[in-house]
Amino acid sequence: MTDTIMIEKTTNPKQRPDADNLGFGQHFTDHMFVMDYTEGKGWHDAKIIPYAPLALDPASMVLHYGQAIFEGMKAYKAQEDSILLFRPEKNMQRINESNVRMCIPAIGEDFCLKAIKKLVELDKDWIPEAEGTALYIRPFIIATDPFLGVRPANMYKFIVILSPVGAYYASGISPVKIYVEPQYVRAIRGGVGFAKTIGNYAASLKAQMKAKDKGYAQVLWLDGIERKYIEEVGTMNVFFKIGGEIITPDLSGSILPGITRDSAIQMLKKWGIKVTERRITIDEVYEAHHNESLEEIFGTGTAAVISPVGELNWDGNMITINYGKIGEISQKLYDEITGIQTGKIKDSMGWAVRV
Ligand SMILES: *Cc1c(COP(=O)(O)O)cnc(C)c1O
């Protein structure tokens, strides 16, 4: 196991992108972290080097069978130029949970977090400062053996790249329209839905395109067996406020265990609001709408933090949630979590971690 990080600084810094027009995942900083794994030797050769294309053998296993995992987290510029991460140890834990499912060797969680902090520190001038912006951190692991047989690889690369991202909501947090997908499914129990593995996202594209074509922002996924239990919305976990109670699908194996989801649950409980993790059907949600007890729907995830849902379309039946406006709980959670992330409010949960 490696414990030192070699650093090679770029001699050719890139031009910074226009801070008002960052978008998501389009620009990459000057450096990246790379570490190799070889069976028998373990993880080794940890280094921060200038951001550059990889040279991969065309037979690299990841290119054929998708043995790979990733993470998504953000660094924020806080007061006095300090830099904050949000519960980053949770992302490191989840890497190893995804690794177990995908037969990828475990990483050293403390070491990799240290490496991420070093990388962010080195490229800190890339962290945008405007409201809602952040430096998105993308750690990922790929199988690199040049081999076409189907088996777990013996060689891997762990890489971390950084991307300055614009505000998710260009003009303030606002509700989105969601299409309930009746045919395609994202994941099934026993599959890989709970792992942040790359194939899940390729599998979701078809339904995403269909929803976009119909004028919807995202898909609401139903379970893969009965097509009635609610799973997630797009790449976010989903919450419902019905009759004063907050309900979110329990982590049954096909749902990604979001860190924003966990944070929202803990925050709501701290506020004394009842939160229940259980199976919930799309029927129940429509029923609640009809008897006027459906108060709010919102998604949670690192990219948007909180994404209120303003409209659902299930088999042509459209319902409007909270008059298409952001709900009280959605707004409060958004303000509280983003406040902690950016150091603007007191971190009563101990979630913000200084780089
Ligand atoms: C990453 C992800 C989430 C959200 O997880 P966070 O840790 O809150 O960012 C939810 N669903 C899917 C499918 C995801 O990939």
The ligand as a Gaussian input file, in Angstrom:
#p B3LYP/6-31G(d) Opt

LIG

0 1
 C      -24.998000       9.805000      -7.176000
 C      -26.436000       9.413000      -7.277000
 C      -27.423000       9.867000      -6.378000
 C      -27.172000      10.940000      -5.350000
 O      -26.170000      10.663000      -4.457000
 P      -25.478000      11.851000      -3.647000
 O      -24.492000      11.168000      -2.790000
 O      -26.552000      12.530000      -2.872000
 O      -24.877000      12.758000      -4.664000
 C      -28.705000       9.346000      -6.485000
 N      -29.020000       8.452000      -7.447000
 C      -28.110000       8.015000      -8.340000
 C      -28.520000       7.023000      -9.349000
 C      -26.804000       8.493000      -8.279000
 O      -25.912000       8.074000      -9.173000

